[in-house]
Amino acid sequence: MKSTKTSLAPLLERFFTQRLMQQRQASPHTISSYCDTFRMLLKFAQQQLHTPPNRLTLQALDAPLIVGFLDDLEKHHSLSARSRNLRLTAIHSFFRYAAFEAPDHAAQIQRVLAIPNKRFTRMQVHFLTRQEVKALLAAPDQHTRFGRRDHAFLLVAVQTGLRLSEMTGLTRKDVILGQGAHVRVIGKGRKERCVPLAKPTVAVLKTWLREPPRGDGQIVFPNLRGTSLSPDGVHYLFLRHVKAAAKTCPS
């Protein structure tokens, strides 16, 4: 007997609201990362199947489509093997949940879960010299609002070593600029930590946070709309300032 078609939309909604938020109490960073993955997957599925997300079924997300999606990320979005594997982790998590919610699709789910992570060489992590850091921090045009934002963003990133998701998710309540100045973040594994801020960093942040806010005014480093910077947005601004910094510091 053929299995009945299962609508994808309600299953995906329950995965985020019940599984991730209520049962696992996943961190906002994890939920945001998973949302990005499925946003891109649904867009890819729509292009390939000519079906809008609200009409997709679980059966449509078969193993060949998932593999095609992952390959497309590498070829056309320049994602590394490590980033590809992170996207696959989100997809595997959803299909493990779907195995209990839609057991009549067990064979399809098994094939998706069998998609392996891509092996990659773990490269040595390099660091910037003091001269390179100075050149990078001097690159943003501080006569413009976004130049001042980028300067403050890069300075905090260099001084604290926060992860990308922690930097883009910083809110004003996370930043303490009085005595014992520090930033408070909840990072990977829901681990809370406080990172001290140096006096020059405090001075730059105080100046930046006095600027007229965008959006609800809570995000420390907002985009044009006042919401959090996306990973692609950070990648763009970083490459732009690296190119400018290379003019005075070629290394």
FIKOLZA-1660 file (N, C-alpha, C; in steps of 0.1 Angstrom, whole numbers, plus 5000, padded with zeros to 4 digits):
% residues 251
   i   px   py   pz ch aa at
   1 5008 4988 5000  A  M  N
   1 5000 5000 5000  A  M CA
   1 5009 5012 5000  A  M  C
   2 5006 5022 4991  A  K  N
   2 5013 5034 4991  A  K CA
   2 5011 5043 5003  A  K  C
   3 5022 5050 5007  A  S  N
   3 5020 5059 5019  A  S CA
   3 5013 5071 5014  A  S  C
   4 5005 5077 5023  A  T  N
   4 4998 5090 5020  A  T CA
   4 5008 5101 5020  A  T  C
   5 5005 5112 5013  A  K  N
   5 5014 5123 5012  A  K CA
   5 5012 5131 5025  A  K  C
   6 5024 5136 5031  A  T  N
   6 5024 5144 5043  A  T CA
   6 5028 5158 5040  A  T  C
   7 5019 5167 5043  A  S  N
   7 5022 5182 5041  A  S CA
   7 5034 5186 5049  A  S  C
   8 5043 5192 5042  A  L  N
   8 5056 5196 5049  A  L CA
   8 5054 5207 5059  A  L  C
   9 5046 5217 5056  A  A  N
   9 5045 5230 5064  A  A CA
   9 5042 5227 5079  A  A  C
  10 5031 5220 5082  A  P  N
  10 5028 5218 5096  A  P CA
  10 5039 5209 5103  A  P  C
  11 5045 5200 5096  A  L  N
  11 5055 5192 5102  A  L CA
  11 5067 5200 5105  A  L  C
  12 5071 5209 5096  A  L  N
  12 5083 5217 5098  A  L CA
  12 5080 5227 5110  A  L  C
  13 5068 5232 5110  A  E  N
  13 5064 5241 5121  A  E CA
  13 5065 5235 5135  A  E  C
  14 5060 5222 5136  A  R  N
  14 5061 5215 5148  A  R CA
  14 5075 5212 5152  A  R  C
  15 5083 5209 5142  A  F  N
  15 5097 5207 5145  A  F CA
  15 5104 5218 5152  A  F  C
  16 5101 5231 5147  A  F  N
  16 5107 5242 5153  A  F CA
  16 5101 5246 5167  A  F  C
  17 5087 5246 5167  A  T  N
  17 5081 5250 5180  A  T CA
  17 5081 5240 5191  A  T  C
  18 5078 5227 5187  A  Q  N
  18 5077 5217 5197  A  Q CA
  18 5091 5210 5200  A  Q  C
  19 5097 5206 5189  A  R  N
  19 5110 5199 5191  A  R CA
  19 5121 5208 5196  A  R  C
  20 5124 5218 5188  A  L  N
  20 5136 5226 5191  A  L CA
  20 5133 5235 5203  A  L  C
  21 5122 5243 5203  A  M  N
  21 5120 5253 5213  A  M CA
  21 5115 5247 5226  A  M  C
  22 5105 5238 5226  A  Q  N
  22 5100 5233 5239  A  Q CA
  22 5107 5221 5244  A  Q  C
  23 5110 5211 5236  A  Q  N
  23 5116 5199 5241  A  Q CA
  23 5131 5200 5243  A  Q  C
  24 5138 5205 5233  A  R  N
  24 5153 5206 5234  A  R CA
  24 5157 5219 5240  A  R  C
  25 5148 5229 5240  A  Q  N
  25 5152 5242 5244  A  Q CA
  25 5165 5247 5238  A  Q  C
  26 5165 5246 5225  A  A  N
  26 5177 5250 5217  A  A CA
  26 5180 5264 5218  A  A  C
  27 5192 5268 5217  A  S  N
  27 5196 5282 5218  A  S CA
  27 5191 5290 5206  A  S  C
  28 5189 5303 5208  A  P  N
  28 5185 5312 5197  A  P CA
  28 5194 5311 5185  A  P  C
  29 5207 5308 5187  A  H  N
  29 5217 5307 5176  A  H CA
  29 5214 5295 5168  A  H  C
  30 5211 5283 5175  A  T  N
  30 5208 5271 5168  A  T CA
  30 5196 5272 5160  A  T  C
  31 5185 5278 5166  A  I  N
  31 5173 5280 5159  A  I CA
  31 5175 5289 5147  A  I  C
  32 5182 5299 5148  A  S  N
  32 5185 5308 5137  A  S CA
  32 5192 5301 5126  A  S  C
  33 5202 5293 5129  A  S  N
  33 5210 5286 5119  A  S CA
  33 5201 5276 5112  A  S  C
  34 5192 5269 5120  A  Y  N
  34 5183 5259 5113  A  Y CA
  34 5173 5266 5104  A  Y  C
  35 5168 5278 5108  A  C  N
  35 5159 5285 5100  A  C CA
  35 5166 5289 5087  A  C  C
  36 5178 5294 5087  A  D  N
  36 5186 5297 5075  A  D CA
  36 5187 5285 5066  A  D  C
  37 5190 5274 5072  A  T  N
  37 5191 5262 5063  A  T CA
  37 5178 5258 5056  A  T  C
  38 5167 5258 5063  A  F  N
  38 5154 5255 5057  A  F CA
  38 5149 5266 5048  A  F  C
  39 5153 5278 5051  A  R  N
  39 5149 5289 5042  A  R CA
  39 5155 5287 5028  A  R  C
  40 5168 5283 5028  A  M  N
  40 5175 5281 5016  A  M CA
  40 5170 5268 5009  A  M  C
  41 5168 5258 5017  A  L  N
  41 5163 5245 5012  A  L CA
  41 5149 5246 5005  A  L  C
  42 5140 5254 5011  A  L  N
  42 5127 5256 5005  A  L CA
  42 5128 5264 4992  A  L  C
  43 5137 5274 4992  A  K  N
  43 5139 5281 4980  A  K CA
  43 5144 5273 4969  A  K  C
  44 5154 5264 4972  A  F  N
  44 5159 5255 4962  A  F CA
  44 5149 5245 4957  A  F  C
  45 5141 5240 4966  A  A  N
  45 5130 5230 4963  A  A CA
  45 5120 5237 4953  A  A  C
  46 5117 5249 4956  A  Q  N
  46 5107 5256 4948  A  Q CA
  46 5113 5258 4933  A  Q  C
  47 5126 5261 4932  A  Q  N
  47 5132 5263 4919  A  Q CA
  47 5132 5250 4912  A  Q  C
  48 5135 5239 4919  A  Q  N
  48 5137 5226 4912  A  Q CA
  48 5123 5219 4909  A  Q  C
  49 5114 5221 4918  A  L  N
  49 5101 5214 4916  A  L CA
  49 5090 5223 4912  A  L  C
  50 5092 5236 4911  A  H  N
  50 5082 5245 4907  A  H CA
  50 5070 5244 4916  A  H  C
  51 5072 5243 4929  A  T  N
  51 5062 5242 4939  A  T CA
  51 5065 5251 4950  A  T  C
  52 5055 5260 4954  A  P  N
  52 5058 5269 4965  A  P CA
  52 5059 5261 4978  A  P  C
  53 5065 5267 4988  A  P  N
  53 5067 5260 5001  A  P CA
  53 5055 5255 5007  A  P  C
  54 5044 5263 5006  A  N  N
  54 5031 5259 5013  A  N CA
  54 5025 5247 5007  A  N  C
  55 5029 5243 4995  A  R  N
  55 5024 5231 4988  A  R CA
  55 5033 5219 4988  A  R  C
  56 5045 5221 4994  A  L  N
  56 5055 5210 4994  A  L CA
  56 5050 5199 5003  A  L  C
  57 5054 5186 5000  A  T  N
  57 5051 5175 5008  A  T CA
  57 5064 5170 5013  A  T  C
  58 5064 5162 5024  A  L  N
  58 5076 5156 5029  A  L CA
  58 5082 5147 5019  A  L  C
  59 5074 5140 5011  A  Q  N
  59 5079 5131 5000  A  Q CA
  59 5088 5139 4990  A  Q  C
  60 5085 5152 4988  A  A  N
  60 5093 5160 4978  A  A CA
  60 5107 5161 4983  A  A  C
  61 5110 5161 4996  A  L  N
  61 5124 5163 5001  A  L CA
  61 5130 5150 5002  A  L  C
  62 5133 5144 4990  A  D  N
  62 5139 5131 4990  A  D CA
  62 5155 5132 4990  A  D  C
  63 5162 5121 4991  A  A  N
  63 5176 5122 4992  A  A CA
  63 5183 5128 4980  A  A  C
  64 5179 5125 4967  A  P  N
  64 5185 5132 4956  A  P CA
  64 5183 5147 4957  A  P  C
  65 5172 5152 4961  A  L  N
  65 5170 5167 4962  A  L CA
  65 5179 5173 4973  A  L  C
  66 5180 5166 4984  A  I  N
  66 5188 5171 4995  A  I CA
  66 5203 5171 4990  A  I  C
  67 5208 5161 4984  A  V  N
  67 5222 5161 4979  A  V CA
  67 5224 5172 4968  A  V  C
  68 5214 5174 4960  A  G  N
  68 5215 5184 4950  A  G CA
  68 5216 5198 4957  A  G  C
  69 5208 5200 4967  A  F  N
  69 5208 5212 4975  A  F CA
  69 5222 5215 4981  A  F  C
  70 5228 5205 4987  A  L  N
  70 5241 5206 4994  A  L CA
  70 5251 5209 4983  A  L  C
  71 5251 5202 4972  A  D  N
  71 5260 5205 4961  A  D CA
  71 5259 5219 4956  A  D  C
  72 5247 5224 4955  A  D  N
  72 5244 5237 4950  A  D CA
  72 5250 5248 4959  A  D  C
  73 5249 5245 4973  A  L  N
  73 5255 5254 4982  A  L CA
  73 5270 5255 4980  A  L  C
  74 5277 5244 4978  A  E  N
  74 5291 5245 4976  A  E CA
  74 5295 5251 4963  A  E  C
  75 5288 5248 4952  A  K  N
  75 5292 5253 4939  A  K CA
  75 5288 5268 4937  A  K  C
  76 5276 5272 4941  A  H  N
  76 5271 5285 4938  A  H CA
  76 5271 5295 4949  A  H  C
  77 5273 5290 4962  A  H  N
  77 5273 5299 4973  A  H CA
  77 5287 5298 4980  A  H  C
  78 5296 5291 4975  A  S  N
  78 5310 5290 4980  A  S CA
  78 5310 5286 4994  A  S  C
  79 5301 5277 4998  A  L  N
  79 5302 5272 5012  A  L CA
  79 5313 5261 5013  A  L  C
  80 5320 5262 5024  A  S  N
  80 5330 5252 5027  A  S CA
  80 5324 5238 5030  A  S  C
  81 5332 5228 5031  A  A  N
  81 5327 5215 5035  A  A CA
  81 5322 5215 5049  A  A  C
  82 5328 5222 5057  A  R  N
  82 5324 5223 5071  A  R CA
  82 5310 5230 5072  A  R  C
  83 5308 5241 5065  A  S  N
  83 5295 5247 5065  A  S CA
  83 5284 5238 5059  A  S  C
  84 5288 5231 5048  A  R  N
  84 5279 5221 5042  A  R CA
  84 5274 5211 5052  A  R  C
  85 5284 5206 5060  A  N  N
  85 5280 5196 5070  A  N CA
  85 5271 5202 5081  A  N  C
  86 5272 5215 5084  A  L  N
  86 5263 5221 5094  A  L CA
  86 5249 5222 5089  A  L  C
  87 5248 5225 5076  A  R  N
  87 5234 5225 5069  A  R CA
  87 5229 5211 5070  A  R  C
  88 5237 5201 5067  A  L  N
  88 5232 5187 5067  A  L CA
  88 5228 5183 5081  A  L  C
  89 5235 5188 5091  A  T  N
  89 5231 5185 5105  A  T CA
  89 5217 5189 5108  A  T  C
  90 5213 5201 5104  A  A  N
  90 5200 5206 5106  A  A CA
  90 5190 5198 5099  A  A  C
  91 5193 5193 5086  A  I  N
  91 5183 5185 5079  A  I CA
  91 5182 5171 5085  A  I  C
  92 5193 5166 5090  A  H  N
  92 5192 5153 5097  A  H CA
  92 5184 5154 5109  A  H  C
  93 5185 5165 5117  A  S  N
  93 5178 5166 5129  A  S CA
  93 5163 5166 5126  A  S  C
  94 5159 5173 5115  A  F  N
  94 5145 5174 5111  A  F CA
  94 5140 5160 5107  A  F  C
  95 5147 5153 5100  A  F  N
  95 5143 5140 5095  A  F CA
  95 5143 5129 5106  A  F  C
  96 5151 5131 5116  A  R  N
  96 5150 5122 5128  A  R CA
  96 5137 5124 5135  A  R  C
  97 5133 5137 5136  A  Y  N
  97 5120 5141 5142  A  Y CA
  97 5109 5135 5133  A  Y  C
  98 5110 5136 5120  A  A  N
  98 5100 5132 5111  A  A CA
  98 5098 5117 5112  A  A  C
  99 5108 5109 5115  A  A  N
  99 5107 5095 5116  A  A CA
  99 5096 5090 5126  A  A  C
 100 5094 5098 5136  A  F  N
 100 5084 5095 5146  A  F CA
 100 5070 5100 5142  A  F  C
 101 5070 5112 5135  A  E  N
 101 5058 5118 5131  A  E CA
 101 5052 5113 5119  A  E  C
 102 5060 5107 5110  A  A  N
 102 5055 5102 5097  A  A CA
 102 5062 5089 5094  A  A  C
 103 5059 5078 5102  A  P  N
 103 5066 5065 5101  A  P CA
 103 5063 5059 5087  A  P  C
 104 5052 5063 5080  A  D  N
 104 5049 5057 5067  A  D CA
 104 5059 5061 5057  A  D  C
 105 5067 5071 5060  A  H  N
 105 5078 5075 5051  A  H CA
 105 5092 5071 5056  A  H  C
 106 5092 5060 5063  A  A  N
 106 5104 5055 5070  A  A CA
 106 5115 5052 5060  A  A  C
 107 5112 5046 5048  A  A  N
 107 5123 5043 5038  A  A CA
 107 5129 5056 5033  A  A  C
 108 5121 5066 5029  A  Q  N
 108 5126 5078 5024  A  Q CA
 108 5135 5085 5035  A  Q  C
 109 5130 5085 5047  A  I  N
 109 5137 5092 5058  A  I CA
 109 5150 5085 5060  A  I  C
 110 5150 5072 5060  A  Q  N
 110 5163 5064 5062  A  Q CA
 110 5173 5068 5051  A  Q  C
 111 5169 5070 5039  A  R  N
 111 5178 5074 5028  A  R CA
 111 5184 5087 5030  A  R  C
 112 5176 5097 5035  A  V  N
 112 5181 5110 5038  A  V CA
 112 5191 5110 5050  A  V  C
 113 5187 5102 5060  A  L  N
 113 5196 5101 5071  A  L CA
 113 5209 5094 5068  A  L  C
 114 5209 5087 5057  A  A  N
 114 5222 5080 5053  A  A CA
 114 5231 5089 5045  A  A  C
 115 5227 5101 5042  A  I  N
 115 5236 5110 5035  A  I CA
 115 5247 5114 5044  A  I  C
 116 5260 5111 5040  A  P  N
 116 5271 5113 5049  A  P CA
 116 5276 5127 5049  A  P  C
 117 5283 5131 5060  A  N  N
 117 5290 5143 5061  A  N CA
 117 5302 5143 5051  A  N  C
 118 5305 5154 5046  A  K  N
 118 5317 5155 5037  A  K CA
 118 5330 5156 5045  A  K  C
 119 5339 5148 5041  A  R  N
 119 5352 5149 5048  A  R CA
 119 5360 5161 5043  A  R  C
 120 5368 5166 5052  A  F  N
 120 5376 5178 5048  A  F CA
 120 5388 5178 5057  A  F  C
 121 5398 5185 5052  A  T  N
 121 5411 5187 5059  A  T CA
 121 5410 5198 5069  A  T  C
 122 5413 5195 5081  A  R  N
 122 5412 5205 5092  A  R CA
 122 5425 5214 5091  A  R  C
 123 5423 5226 5086  A  M  N
 123 5434 5235 5083  A  M CA
 123 5438 5242 5096  A  M  C
 124 5451 5245 5097  A  Q  N
 124 5456 5253 5109  A  Q CA
 124 5449 5267 5109  A  Q  C
 125 5445 5271 5121  A  V  N
 125 5439 5284 5122  A  V CA
 125 5450 5294 5124  A  V  C
 126 5450 5304 5115  A  H  N
 126 5460 5314 5115  A  H CA
 126 5455 5326 5123  A  H  C
 127 5464 5336 5125  A  F  N
 127 5460 5348 5133  A  F CA
 127 5466 5360 5126  A  F  C
 128 5460 5371 5129  A  L  N
 128 5465 5384 5123  A  L CA
 128 5476 5390 5132  A  L  C
 129 5486 5396 5126  A  T  N
 129 5496 5403 5133  A  T CA
 129 5490 5416 5138  A  T  C
 130 5497 5423 5147  A  R  N
 130 5493 5435 5153  A  R CA
 130 5491 5446 5141  A  R  C
 131 5501 5446 5132  A  Q  N
 131 5500 5455 5121  A  Q CA
 131 5488 5453 5112  A  Q  C
 132 5485 5440 5110  A  E  N
 132 5473 5436 5102  A  E CA
 132 5460 5440 5108  A  E  C
 133 5460 5439 5122  A  V  N
 133 5448 5443 5129  A  V CA
 133 5446 5458 5128  A  V  C
 134 5457 5465 5130  A  K  N
 134 5456 5480 5129  A  K CA
 134 5451 5484 5115  A  K  C
 135 5456 5478 5105  A  A  N
 135 5452 5481 5091  A  A CA
 135 5437 5478 5089  A  A  C
 136 5432 5467 5094  A  L  N
 136 5418 5463 5093  A  L CA
 136 5409 5472 5100  A  L  C
 137 5413 5476 5113  A  L  N
 137 5404 5485 5120  A  L CA
 137 5404 5499 5115  A  L  C
 138 5415 5503 5107  A  A  N
 138 5415 5516 5101  A  A CA
 138 5408 5517 5088  A  A  C
 139 5404 5505 5082  A  A  N
 139 5398 5505 5069  A  A CA
 139 5384 5511 5068  A  A  C
 140 5375 5509 5078  A  P  N
 140 5361 5515 5076  A  P CA
 140 5362 5530 5076  A  P  C
 141 5354 5536 5068  A  D  N
 141 5353 5551 5067  A  D CA
 141 5344 5556 5079  A  D  C
 142 5350 5561 5089  A  Q  N
 142 5343 5565 5101  A  Q CA
 142 5335 5578 5100  A  Q  C
 143 5335 5584 5088  A  H  N
 143 5327 5596 5085  A  H CA
 143 5313 5592 5082  A  H  C
 144 5311 5579 5080  A  T  N
 144 5297 5574 5076  A  T CA
 144 5292 5565 5088  A  T  C
 145 5279 5564 5089  A  R  N
 145 5273 5556 5100  A  R CA
 145 5277 5541 5099  A  R  C
 146 5277 5536 5087  A  F  N
 146 5280 5521 5086  A  F CA
 146 5295 5519 5087  A  F  C
 147 5303 5529 5084  A  G  N
 147 5317 5528 5087  A  G CA
 147 5320 5528 5101  A  G  C
 148 5313 5536 5109  A  R  N
 148 5315 5536 5124  A  R CA
 148 5310 5523 5130  A  R  C
 149 5299 5518 5124  A  R  N
 149 5294 5505 5129  A  R CA
 149 5304 5494 5126  A  R  C
 150 5309 5494 5114  A  D  N
 150 5319 5483 5110  A  D CA
 150 5332 5484 5119  A  D  C
 151 5336 5496 5122  A  H  N
 151 5348 5498 5130  A  H CA
 151 5346 5492 5144  A  H  C
 152 5334 5496 5150  A  A  N
 152 5331 5491 5163  A  A CA
 152 5329 5475 5163  A  A  C
 153 5323 5470 5152  A  F  N
 153 5321 5456 5151  A  F CA
 153 5334 5448 5151  A  F  C
 154 5343 5453 5142  A  L  N
 154 5356 5446 5140  A  L CA
 154 5364 5448 5153  A  L  C
 155 5364 5459 5160  A  L  N
 155 5371 5461 5172  A  L CA
 155 5367 5451 5183  A  L  C
 156 5354 5450 5185  A  V  N
 156 5348 5441 5195  A  V CA
 156 5352 5426 5191  A  V  C
 157 5351 5423 5178  A  A  N
 157 5354 5409 5174  A  A CA
 157 5368 5406 5177  A  A  C
 158 5377 5415 5174  A  V  N
 158 5391 5413 5176  A  V CA
 158 5395 5412 5190  A  V  C
 159 5389 5420 5198  A  Q  N
 159 5392 5421 5213  A  Q CA
 159 5386 5409 5221  A  Q  C
 160 5374 5405 5217  A  T  N
 160 5367 5395 5225  A  T CA
 160 5368 5381 5220  A  T  C
 161 5370 5379 5206  A  G  N
 161 5370 5366 5201  A  G CA
 161 5357 5359 5200  A  G  C
 162 5346 5367 5200  A  L  N
 162 5332 5361 5200  A  L CA
 162 5330 5354 5187  A  L  C
 163 5322 5344 5187  A  R  N
 163 5317 5337 5175  A  R CA
 163 5309 5347 5166  A  R  C
 164 5308 5344 5154  A  L  N
 164 5300 5352 5144  A  L CA
 164 5285 5354 5149  A  L  C
 165 5279 5342 5153  A  S  N
 165 5265 5343 5158  A  S CA
 165 5264 5351 5171  A  S  C
 166 5274 5351 5179  A  E  N
 166 5274 5359 5191  A  E CA
 166 5275 5373 5189  A  E  C
 167 5284 5377 5179  A  M  N
 167 5286 5391 5175  A  M CA
 167 5273 5397 5169  A  M  C
 168 5267 5389 5159  A  T  N
 168 5255 5395 5153  A  T CA
 168 5243 5395 5162  A  T  C
 169 5243 5387 5172  A  G  N
 169 5232 5386 5182  A  G CA
 169 5233 5395 5194  A  G  C
 170 5244 5403 5195  A  L  N
 170 5246 5411 5206  A  L CA
 170 5235 5422 5207  A  L  C
 171 5229 5423 5219  A  T  N
 171 5219 5434 5222  A  T CA
 171 5225 5443 5232  A  T  C
 172 5218 5455 5234  A  R  N
 172 5223 5465 5243  A  R CA
 172 5224 5460 5257  A  R  C
 173 5214 5451 5261  A  K  N
 173 5214 5446 5275  A  K CA
 173 5226 5436 5277  A  K  C
 174 5232 5431 5266  A  D  N
 174 5243 5422 5268  A  D CA
 174 5257 5430 5270  A  D  C
 175 5256 5443 5268  A  V  N
 175 5269 5451 5268  A  V CA
 175 5268 5460 5281  A  V  C
 176 5278 5458 5290  A  I  N
 176 5279 5465 5302  A  I CA
 176 5291 5474 5301  A  I  C
 177 5289 5488 5301  A  L  N
 177 5300 5497 5298  A  L CA
 177 5305 5505 5311  A  L  C
 178 5299 5502 5322  A  G  N
 178 5303 5509 5334  A  G CA
 178 5315 5502 5341  A  G  C
 179 5316 5502 5354  A  Q  N
 179 5327 5495 5360  A  Q CA
 179 5326 5480 5358  A  Q  C
 180 5338 5475 5355  A  G  N
 180 5338 5461 5351  A  G CA
 180 5332 5458 5338  A  G  C
 181 5335 5467 5328  A  A  N
 181 5329 5466 5315  A  A CA
 181 5331 5452 5308  A  A  C
 182 5320 5447 5303  A  H  N
 182 5321 5433 5296  A  H CA
 182 5309 5431 5287  A  H  C
 183 5310 5421 5279  A  V  N
 183 5298 5416 5271  A  V CA
 183 5294 5402 5277  A  V  C
 184 5281 5400 5277  A  R  N
 184 5276 5387 5282  A  R CA
 184 5270 5380 5270  A  R  C
 185 5274 5368 5268  A  V  N
 185 5268 5360 5257  A  V CA
 185 5264 5346 5261  A  V  C
 186 5255 5340 5255  A  I  N
 186 5251 5326 5256  A  I CA
 186 5254 5320 5243  A  I  C
 187 5265 5312 5243  A  G  N
 187 5270 5307 5231  A  G CA
 187 5267 5292 5228  A  G  C
 188 5276 5285 5222  A  K  N
 188 5274 5271 5218  A  K CA
 188 5271 5263 5230  A  K  C
 189 5261 5254 5230  A  G  N
 189 5258 5245 5241  A  G CA
 189 5251 5253 5252  A  G  C
 190 5246 5265 5249  A  R  N
 190 5239 5273 5259  A  R CA
 190 5248 5277 5271  A  R  C
 191 5261 5278 5268  A  K  N
 191 5270 5282 5278  A  K CA
 191 5271 5297 5279  A  K  C
 192 5269 5302 5291  A  E  N
 192 5270 5316 5294  A  E CA
 192 5284 5320 5297  A  E  C
 193 5289 5331 5292  A  R  N
 193 5302 5336 5296  A  R CA
 193 5302 5351 5294  A  R  C
 194 5311 5357 5302  A  C  N
 194 5313 5372 5302  A  C CA
 194 5327 5375 5298  A  C  C
 195 5329 5384 5288  A  V  N
 195 5342 5387 5283  A  V CA
 195 5345 5402 5286  A  V  C
 196 5356 5404 5293  A  P  N
 196 5359 5418 5297  A  P CA
 196 5362 5427 5284  A  P  C
 197 5360 5439 5285  A  L  N
 197 5362 5449 5275  A  L CA
 197 5373 5458 5279  A  L  C
 198 5383 5461 5270  A  A  N
 198 5394 5470 5272  A  A CA
 198 5388 5484 5271  A  A  C
 199 5396 5494 5277  A  K  N
 199 5391 5508 5277  A  K CA
 199 5389 5514 5263  A  K  C
 200 5398 5511 5254  A  P  N
 200 5396 5517 5240  A  P CA
 200 5383 5511 5234  A  P  C
 201 5380 5499 5236  A  T  N
 201 5368 5493 5231  A  T CA
 201 5356 5499 5237  A  T  C
 202 5356 5501 5250  A  V  N
 202 5345 5507 5258  A  V CA
 202 5342 5521 5252  A  V  C
 203 5353 5529 5250  A  A  N
 203 5351 5542 5244  A  A CA
 203 5345 5542 5231  A  A  C
 204 5349 5533 5222  A  V  N
 204 5343 5532 5209  A  V CA
 204 5328 5528 5210  A  V  C
 205 5325 5518 5218  A  L  N
 205 5311 5514 5220  A  L CA
 205 5302 5525 5225  A  L  C
 206 5307 5532 5235  A  K  N
 206 5299 5543 5241  A  K CA
 206 5296 5553 5230  A  K  C
 207 5305 5556 5221  A  T  N
 207 5303 5566 5211  A  T CA
 207 5293 5560 5201  A  T  C
 208 5295 5547 5197  A  W  N
 208 5286 5541 5187  A  W CA
 208 5272 5540 5192  A  W  C
 209 5270 5536 5205  A  L  N
 209 5257 5534 5210  A  L CA
 209 5249 5547 5213  A  L  C
 210 5256 5558 5211  A  R  N
 210 5249 5571 5212  A  R CA
 210 5242 5575 5199  A  R  C
 211 5246 5568 5188  A  E  N
 211 5240 5571 5175  A  E CA
 211 5225 5568 5175  A  E  C
 212 5217 5575 5167  A  P  N
 212 5203 5572 5165  A  P CA
 212 5201 5558 5162  A  P  C
 213 5192 5551 5170  A  P  N
 213 5190 5536 5168  A  P CA
 213 5182 5533 5155  A  P  C
 214 5184 5521 5150  A  R  N
 214 5176 5516 5139  A  R CA
 214 5167 5505 5144  A  R  C
 215 5155 5503 5138  A  G  N
 215 5146 5493 5142  A  G CA
 215 5141 5495 5157  A  G  C
 216 5142 5485 5165  A  D  N
 216 5137 5486 5179  A  D CA
 216 5149 5491 5188  A  D  C
 217 5161 5493 5182  A  G  N
 217 5172 5499 5189  A  G CA
 217 5179 5489 5198  A  G  C
 218 5176 5477 5198  A  Q  N
 218 5182 5467 5207  A  Q CA
 218 5194 5460 5202  A  Q  C
 219 5195 5458 5189  A  I  N
 219 5207 5452 5183  A  I CA
 219 5219 5461 5183  A  I  C
 220 5230 5457 5188  A  V  N
 220 5242 5465 5189  A  V CA
 220 5247 5469 5175  A  V  C
 221 5248 5459 5166  A  F  N
 221 5253 5461 5153  A  F CA
 221 5243 5458 5142  A  F  C
 222 5233 5467 5140  A  P  N
 222 5222 5464 5131  A  P CA
 222 5225 5466 5116  A  P  C
 223 5217 5460 5108  A  N  N
 223 5218 5463 5094  A  N CA
 223 5209 5475 5090  A  N  C
 224 5207 5477 5077  A  L  N
 224 5200 5489 5073  A  L CA
 224 5186 5490 5079  A  L  C
 225 5180 5478 5081  A  R  N
 225 5166 5477 5086  A  R CA
 225 5165 5477 5101  A  R  C
 226 5176 5476 5107  A  G  N
 226 5176 5476 5122  A  G CA
 226 5176 5463 5128  A  G  C
 227 5177 5452 5120  A  T  N
 227 5177 5438 5125  A  T CA
 227 5192 5433 5124  A  T  C
 228 5194 5421 5129  A  S  N
 228 5207 5415 5130  A  S CA
 228 5214 5414 5116  A  S  C
 229 5227 5416 5116  A  L  N
 229 5234 5413 5104  A  L CA
 229 5234 5398 5101  A  L  C
 230 5232 5395 5088  A  S  N
 230 5233 5381 5084  A  S CA
 230 5247 5376 5082  A  S  C
 231 5250 5363 5082  A  P  N
 231 5264 5359 5080  A  P CA
 231 5269 5364 5066  A  P  C
 232 5260 5364 5056  A  D  N
 232 5265 5370 5043  A  D CA
 232 5268 5384 5044  A  D  C
 233 5260 5392 5052  A  G  N
 233 5263 5406 5054  A  G CA
 233 5276 5408 5060  A  G  C
 234 5280 5400 5070  A  V  N
 234 5292 5402 5077  A  V CA
 234 5304 5398 5068  A  V  C
 235 5302 5387 5060  A  H  N
 235 5312 5383 5050  A  H CA
 235 5315 5394 5040  A  H  C
 236 5304 5401 5036  A  Y  N
 236 5306 5411 5026  A  Y CA
 236 5314 5423 5032  A  Y  C
 237 5310 5428 5044  A  L  N
 237 5317 5439 5050  A  L CA
 237 5331 5435 5053  A  L  C
 238 5333 5423 5057  A  F  N
 238 5347 5419 5061  A  F CA
 238 5356 5419 5049  A  F  C
 239 5351 5413 5038  A  L  N
 239 5359 5413 5025  A  L CA
 239 5362 5427 5020  A  L  C
 240 5352 5435 5021  A  R  N
 240 5354 5449 5016  A  R CA
 240 5365 5456 5024  A  R  C
 241 5365 5455 5037  A  H  N
 241 5375 5461 5046  A  H CA
 241 5389 5455 5045  A  H  C
 242 5389 5442 5043  A  V  N
 242 5402 5435 5041  A  V CA
 242 5408 5440 5028  A  V  C
 243 5400 5442 5017  A  K  N
 243 5405 5447 5005  A  K CA
 243 5411 5461 5007  A  K  C
 244 5404 5470 5014  A  A  N
 244 5409 5483 5017  A  A CA
 244 5422 5483 5026  A  A  C
 245 5422 5474 5036  A  A  N
 245 5433 5473 5045  A  A CA
 245 5446 5468 5037  A  A  C
 246 5444 5460 5027  A  A  N
 246 5455 5454 5020  A  A CA
 246 5463 5465 5012  A  A  C
 247 5457 5477 5010  A  K  N
 247 5464 5487 5003  A  K CA
 247 5475 5493 5012  A  K  C
 248 5474 5493 5025  A  T  N
 248 5484 5498 5034  A  T CA
 248 5492 5486 5040  A  T  C
 249 5486 5474 5040  A  C  N
 249 5492 5463 5047  A  C CA
 249 5490 5451 5037  A  C  C
 250 5498 5449 5027  A  P  N
 250 5495 5438 5017  A  P CA
 250 5494 5424 5023  A  P  C
 251 5499 5421 5035  A  S  N
 251 5498 5408 5040  A  S CA
 251 5485 5405 5046  A  S  C
% end
